Amino acid sequence: MDAAARALPESFRDEADLEDFMTQPSDLLRADLAKAPGDILILGVGGKMGPTLARLAKRADPSRRVIGVARFSEEGLHKKLRSWDIECIEADLLDRAGIAKLPQSPNVVFMAGRKFGSSGAEHLTWAMNAHVPAMVAENFKDSRIVAFSTGCVYPYVDVTKGGATEETPAVPPPGAYANSCVAREAMFEHFSRKFSTPGRTIRLNYAIDMRYGVLHDVASKVYSGKTIELAAGHVNVIWQGDANAMILRMLAHCTTPTSAINISGPETISIRWLAGEFGKRFGKEPKFAGKEAADGWLVNTEKARRLLGEPAVPLERMIGWTADWISRGARSLGKETHYDTRDGSF
């Protein structure tokens, strides 16, 4: 059944229910993965999206090896992935020899990177976001490589113009994180051109599930009566399950040389409006400070939607799910997105 045709639940009982729903594969995903046969190696599987992306890939084709690579510093993650039949390899991607020992796979999804903690340790951010991609791209030159990037590679754009397109030059505001992400893309492009490696770089703007993300951050502040800063007044978001599916499907839509594609929801969302929607559901009046800037980090997803179709989960349903989750005091990952940061310091 296609994701768009699945009945969307009103809420989720718990995290197991949430993760089960978001890892149900669609016929569209199965069809595209069939065009990209072979093992799938996921580098940096330990982040917020990695475990469910790995599980989604495995459920879409149980006969295929799905291999997750990470340092596995989070307690219980290795066991959880193994319970989903994901093979696990512990490795430090800053170690060239460690990368060389990894199995050669026809399909590589690169999810590794560093954002938070960049201020004061810019050297490590540059190493993770530029040096590691260079080593990976060289080592897996015979694979298809779909690499995570970010909408932060773009400059701020007028919030009324629909977001940056893939043709917008990648010239971000100051800050080690955004600029190192431009370098990451350049490394994958350089080695793609050198070795004719097919690939895609995914300029992702704010995937969310109930435990983290822009909706979680805004809803939590409204629910607890905290003030919401409005300077970064507009965002794009996409349901994590939709983002994972689109990213895996891009293995069947690689280009040579690699090329960028924006992945997010179709709307430019006003933070003021979003807080008001949560306020209605909670019976609370949102508190605001500041004024919305005329520009922001926003992407236009028309190209991806033409290629892959619309996201299956609409914004209104995501808002309802998040409000229910927050009001029940269900678990948060405790990882703020810092979507409201405009100076490039993370």
Beta strands, then each sheet from edge to edge (+ up, - down):
strand 1: 40-43
strand 2: 66-70
strand 3: 87-90
strand 4: 107-110
strand 5: 144-150
strand 6: 157-158
strand 7: 199-204
strand 8: 207-208
strand 9: 227-229
strand 10: 234-235
strand 11: 238-239
strand 12: 259-263
strand 13: 269-270
strand 14: 287-289
strand 15: 295-296
sheet 1: 3+ 2+ 1+ 4+ 5+ 7+ 12+
sheet 2: 6+ 15-
sheet 3: 8+ 11+
sheet 4: 9+ 14+
sheet 5: 10+ 13-
end
